[in-house]
Amino acid sequence: MNETEIIDLAREAIMLTIEISLPIMMVGLIVGVAVALIQALTQIQEMTLVFVPKIMAIFLALFVMLPSMAMALVTFMERLADKMIGIQ
């Protein structure tokens, strides 16, 4: 493998990381904003109130998205292994 292929693989790995983490991060962001809005409307200023709904939503999103995340990682690893085997 030359430098160009290594850089392409690194770029693909970074993009895969972003693709996998983006839905989970968006769920956390949306739930956090919703809870903050509710806190602002009701004037409840409890700092720990944000964490429980956000953690529950992220765990639920992980549970739902885990099969597709695993398939994306397996596909990437198979392509990477095929490239490594092709070297020898």
Phi, psi and omega per residue, in radians:
M1 nan 2.376 3.091
N2 -1.687 -3.121 -3.054
E3 -1.121 -0.618 -3.120
T4 -1.121 -0.757 3.121
E5 -1.153 -0.656 3.120
I6 -1.158 -0.741 3.103
I7 -1.129 -0.691 3.094
D8 -1.114 -0.721 3.102
L9 -1.138 -0.687 3.098
A10 -1.132 -0.717 3.103
R11 -1.104 -0.762 3.104
E12 -1.087 -0.688 3.132
A13 -1.149 -0.708 3.111
I14 -1.157 -0.747 3.117
M15 -1.131 -0.674 3.098
L16 -1.120 -0.708 3.098
T17 -1.070 -0.745 3.112
I18 -1.150 -0.766 3.141
E19 -1.096 -0.644 -3.125
I20 -1.306 -0.705 -3.044
S21 -1.492 -0.336 -3.063
L22 -1.059 -0.815 -3.141
P23 -1.080 -0.675 -3.136
I24 -1.179 -0.742 3.129
M25 -1.148 -0.636 3.122
M26 -1.172 -0.682 3.087
V27 -1.075 -0.796 3.110
G28 -1.078 -0.692 3.131
L29 -1.160 -0.810 -3.106
I30 -1.129 -0.769 3.125
V31 -1.156 -0.696 3.112
G32 -1.102 -0.737 3.111
V33 -1.173 -0.702 3.135
A34 -1.109 -0.769 3.131
V35 -1.170 -0.686 3.104
A36 -1.116 -0.665 3.097
L37 -1.137 -0.754 3.103
I38 -1.114 -0.701 3.109
Q39 -1.122 -0.692 -3.135
A40 -1.208 -0.648 -3.133
L41 -1.247 -0.649 -3.113
T42 -1.646 -0.092 -3.125
Q43 1.029 0.578 3.008
I44 -1.569 2.052 -3.051
Q45 -1.915 0.786 3.089
E46 -1.525 2.104 -3.053
M47 -1.231 -0.562 -3.078
T48 -1.426 -0.144 -3.109
L49 -1.146 -0.440 -3.105
V50 -1.291 -0.564 -2.952
F51 -1.223 -0.755 -3.053
V52 -1.130 -0.884 3.105
P53 -1.097 -0.639 -3.133
K54 -1.170 -0.752 3.120
I55 -1.131 -0.744 3.126
M56 -1.108 -0.733 3.137
A57 -1.162 -0.688 3.133
I58 -1.188 -0.714 3.084
F59 -1.101 -0.717 3.109
L60 -1.125 -0.749 3.112
A61 -1.120 -0.692 3.082
L62 -1.098 -0.735 3.135
F63 -1.081 -0.708 -3.117
V64 -1.305 -0.703 -3.023
M65 -1.561 -0.162 -3.047
L66 -1.007 -0.749 3.132
P67 -1.079 -0.722 3.139
S68 -1.238 -0.591 3.064
M69 -1.123 -0.764 -3.140
A70 -1.109 -0.720 3.131
M71 -1.129 -0.694 3.112
A72 -1.117 -0.739 3.126
L73 -1.184 -0.689 3.124
V74 -1.142 -0.738 3.120
T75 -1.078 -0.772 3.117
F76 -1.114 -0.740 -3.131
M77 -1.156 -0.643 3.103
E78 -1.136 -0.741 3.088
R79 -1.105 -0.708 3.130
L80 -1.142 -0.750 3.113
A81 -1.140 -0.689 3.091
D82 -1.086 -0.676 3.109
K83 -1.200 -0.657 -3.138
M84 -1.213 -0.683 3.114
I85 -1.180 -0.614 3.138
G86 -1.144 -0.344 3.136
I87 -1.234 -0.730 -3.028
Q88 -1.352 nan nan
